[in-house]
Amino acid sequence: MSFLAIPYPSIDPIIFQVGPIAIRWYSLAYIGGLLFAWRYMIRLAALSPQVASREAVDDFLIWATLGVVLGGRVGYTLFYNFDYYADNPLAALQIWKGGMSFHGGVLGVIVSGLIFVKRRNIPALRFADIVACATPVGLMLGRLANFINGELFGRASDVPWAMVFPRGGDAPRHPSQLYEAFLEGLVLFCLLYLLSKKESIRNRPGVLTGVFLVGYALARAFVELFRQPDAHLGILAAGLTMGQWLSIPMILGGLFLITRAKGES
């Protein structure tokens, strides 16, 4: 294996700190992603005012935040470190120490979203399409924050762009966080943007949500081939990682939404 590698651009995970209060890039990524999604949803909702009002989108920001944070944390404790948190249940409340699951965050937003649209009498799939289109930028920012933190790095490799991560030993590794930021974030956002411009797609509620689910799951499953598996989980049944296994129901659910969608007159 070649030991040539691109130097890892070491960036302090803490932007600035005043006493015990620290502002981290990871926290800023969550805030920035939610704020972008909010503004972009307002723009998309304006194209379909019969779906949701500006006020409804404003109110949903709080529901989405709770869904992302609570769902992401619960998902991490259940999917990635259940044995530890079963023995240390109070540790699950220590969100500031890290540990979030995107798949859990999706489930959290689905649950909070379903409650929200039912209370507001909003068409669920039409609203879900708006949320789906606004989500990828938040994913991109989150993965960039993972890169800054030097976490969730890739497997050892001799590709010319491999990097030596501070927590990854001496071997150069795939910067898999950047792969995910590109595919799950930029590429998926552009795809959904182009599709959302087509009236024939917008008039088929659930299609954009289905494309998001399938697109994310395929991108995640692909990048898992280059990402270092979690040390305490490793490779699971059928040679798949936990991220790949969790992506399977997303693909099935997305395909279901796409195939069942019917055009509106």
N, C-alpha and C positions, 0 to 999 in steps of 0.2 A: 504494500500500500504506500502511496506517495505521501510524504509528510509536508508537501507544499499546501498551503492553505491561505485563504484571504484572512487578514487580521480581523478579529471580532471587534466591532466598534463599541467598546465598553461605554455604556451610558448609565449614569446613576438612575436607578429606578425611582428615586425620590426627586421630584422637581425642586421643591424647596420645603423647608421645615421650620416651624416656629414652636419651640419647646416640644411638647409631646405630640403636637399636631403636624402630620406630614402629608403633603400632597404628592401622590404617586402617579406615574404615567398610566398604570393599570386602572386606577380609579378614574382618571381623566378620560381614558378610552371608553369606559362605560357611560360616563356623563355625555361625552361628545357623541357617541353612537345614538343614545336616546334622544338627545336634542336634535340631531340631524333627522332621525326618523320622524320626530314630531313635526318638524318644518316640512319635510318632504310629504308626509301624510296629509298635511293641510293643503299642499299643492295638488295632490292627487284627488283628494276629496272635493276640491273645487270643480274638478272635471265631472264629478258625479254627485251633485248636491243632494240628490234624492237618497243617497246611501247614508251619509253622515254629515252633520253640521260641523262648523269650525269649533263650536263649543264642545261637541262630543269628542273630537280629536284631542282637544286640550285636556279634557278630563281623563281620556284613556292613557295619557302619559303616565299618570300615577299608577294606574292598574298595570300597565306594561312593566314599569319599574319594579313593582312588587313581584310580578310574575317571573321576571328575569332573575332577580336576586334570590327569592325564596326557592323557585324551581331549580335554578342552577345549583344552589347549595344542597338541596335535598337530593337532586340527581347525583351529585358528586358523592355524597355519603352512601347512597344506595348502590350506585353502579361501580364506583372506583375504590372505595375504602370502607366497605360495610363492616368488616370484622373489627377494624380499629374503632369506629364510631359506636358500634354496638357495645364495646367495652368502655368507651369514653363518651357517653352521649352528650355531655355538656360541651365537649370540644367542637361539636357540630355547630354551635352558636358562634364560634370564633371565626367569623367570616374574614376579619382583617388579616388572618394568617394565610389566606389563599385557599383555593380548592373550589372550583366552579365547573359545572358540566354544561356544555351547550345543549345537549339533548335534554337535560333536565330543565334548562331555561326555556326550551321550546314547549315542553309540557306545561311549564308554569304559565307561559303566555297564553297557551291554548285554554287552560282552565280559567284564568282571569278574564280572557277575552270572551269566552262563552257566557260567563256570568254578566259581563259588561253589556254585550249586545242584547242579551235577554232582558236586562233591566231597562235598556233604552229602546227596545223594539227596533233594532238595527238588523238588516239582512246579514247574517253571519258570514257567508262565503264572500259576498261583495266587500265586506269590511276586512276580512282576512286577506283578500287580494291586495288591498292597500297596505296592510301591515307587512305582507311578504315582500313587496317591492321596496319598502324602506329599510328592511333589515340588513342586507349584505354589507352596507357601509360600517355598521356597528361591528360586524364580524371581522371586517378588515382591520379596524382600529384595535380590536381586542387581540388579534394575532400579532400586530405590530408591537403591542404592549408586551406580549409573551416574548417576543424577540428581544426587546429592551431588557426584560427581566432575565434573559438567558435561560429560560425554562421551556419545556416541551420541545426540545431540540430534536434533530434527526439522528438517524443511524450513522455509524462510522462509514466514511466514503472517501474515495480518491478523486472525486469530480473536481474540476479546477476552482469551483466556487465554494468548496467546503470550508468550514470555519471551526476553529477550536473554541468551544464554549467553556466559560469558567467552571461550570458544574459538570461538564461532560468528559473530564479526563484529558489526556494528551492527544487523543485521536481527532483528526478533522471530521466534521459531521455535516450532514445536509442541514441547511438553514430551513427546515421544514415549516417553521412559522411563516416565513415569507412565501412559501408555496401556497400555504393555506390562505394567507392574506390576498394573494393574487387570484386564486381560483374561487374560493368561497366568498370573497369580497368583491374585488373589481370586476372579474369576469361575470359573476352571477348578477351583480347589479346592472351591468350593461345589457345582459341578456333580458332581464326583466324589464328594463327601461324600454328597450326596443319592442318587446311584446306588448307592453302596456300602451304603446302608441297606436296599436291596431284596434280599431273599434270592434272588429269581429272577435278578438280575444277578450276585450273588456266586457263584452256582452255574454260571455260564458263564465259565470261565477264559479270560482274554484280552480280555474285553469292556472292562473298566475301563482296561486298558493301551491298547487301541485308541482309546477315547474320549479318553484323555490325548494320544495322538499326533496324532489328528485335531484335537482342540481347540486344542492348542498351535500346530500348523501353520497353522490357519485364522486364529488370533489374530495370529500373527507375520506372516503374509502380508498381513493387513489393515493392521497398523500400519506395515509397510514402505512403504505409500502415503504416510505422513506423516513417516517417518524419513529423515534425510539419508543418501543412499547413501555408502558408504566412498569417500573421495576418489580412492584409487588403483584402485578397481574401477568406480565409477559404475554406470550402467545396463547390464545385460548383454543377451544375446539375448532376443528377443521382448518387450523392454521390461521385463524382470523384474530385480530385484536379486538378489544372491547369497543373501540370506535367504529370498527367495521360491522360488528354485530349490531350495535345500536343504530347503524345507518340502514340496515335492512328494512325494519318497519317503516322508516321514513320513505324509502323508495316505494314500498307497497302502498302506503297511504297516499303518496303523491300521484302514483299511477292511477289509483282508484278515483281521485278527484278529477284528474284530467279526462279519463275515459267516461265518467258519468256526467260531465258538464254538458249542459244543453244551452243552446243559444236562446236569448230572450228576444221576443218580438217587440 
